[in-house]
Structures are given as C-alpha cells and as structure tokens.
Amino acid sequence: MTTLLDSASRNPQHNLELELWDLQALEEFEARASRAQPKLLRVGAHLYSAMALDQLLARLAQFEKLSRVVVADDRVYDRDMPSVEMSFKSAFPRAQLQWNSDGVIAGKHGR
C-alpha cells in the first residue's frame, strides 16, 4: 500500500508523508514518476525484507529532501539494528531515523 497525501499532484513542495509498505507500493510510486519529494518516509517491514539493504537504499535515494525516516524493524534482527541504523543515517544524513513496528506475522514483534 502506498499512501501519499493527495496534495502532491497539485503542489509537490508540500510537506508530504509517504508510506511504502511493500515492494509493490514502491514500484507503483516509481511508475507514476512523481515529482513529489516527501519530508517523511515510512518503510514497512515487507518492503525492508523485499531486497538487500543496499538495493533498497539505492532505490530510496530519490527522496533527497527527507527530514524523517521511519523504518519498521519487524524483520531486522536485533544484532543487525546498529548496522542498519548506520546505513540509513549514511543514506539520509539530514533525516532523523525512527524505528517502529508493523506487527507482521513471523516478525520479531508479531511472533
């Protein structure tokens, strides 16, 4: 599921929030060739686990104006949290990183 405030099509300069729950949502957003530059990006657990982290960050690099990135950590092993955090902070140095949970089945919070 992709969620982007409707105002994006009218004014791409608004403080937009973009939620990408899975790979399909990312692909749909990319296919629209949107000029929108969200300030907040939420990466869902299904999207996080859909590809290698370096590939995910490369595809998310289009969002240059992020001030906040929220990542669902359901499928991030506890031992990997510090390195994943460093990767996101390196990819988005101006953005604040926050963790949350989707509560997915077979994830560490939805056991």
C-alpha positions, 0 to 999 in steps of 0.5 A, spaced: 500 500 500 502 506 498 499 512 501 501 519 499 497 525 501 493 527 495 496 534 495 502 532 491 499 532 484 497 539 485 503 542 489 509 537 490 513 542 495 508 540 500 510 537 506 508 530 504 508 523 508 509 517 504 508 510 506 511 504 502 509 498 505 511 493 500 515 492 494 509 493 490 507 500 493 514 502 491 514 500 484 507 503 483 510 510 486 516 509 481 511 508 475 507 514 476 514 518 476 512 523 481 515 529 482 513 529 489 519 529 494 516 527 501 519 530 508 517 523 511 518 516 509 515 510 512 518 503 510 514 497 512 517 491 514 515 487 507 518 492 503 525 492 508 525 484 507 523 485 499 531 486 497 538 487 500 539 493 504 543 496 499 538 495 493 533 498 497 537 504 499 539 505 492 532 505 490 530 510 496 535 515 494 530 519 490 527 522 496 533 527 497 529 532 501 527 527 507 527 530 514 524 523 517 525 516 516 521 511 519 523 504 518 519 498 521 524 493 524 519 487 524 524 483 520 531 486 522 534 482 527 536 485 533 544 484 532 543 487 525 539 494 528 546 498 529 548 496 522 542 498 519 541 504 523 548 506 520 546 505 513 540 509 513 543 515 517 549 514 511 543 514 506 539 520 509 544 524 513 539 530 514 533 525 516 532 523 523 531 515 523 525 512 527 524 505 528 517 502 529 513 496 528 508 493 523 506 487 527 507 482 521 506 475 522 513 471 523 516 478 525 520 479 531 514 483 534 508 479 531 511 472 533 
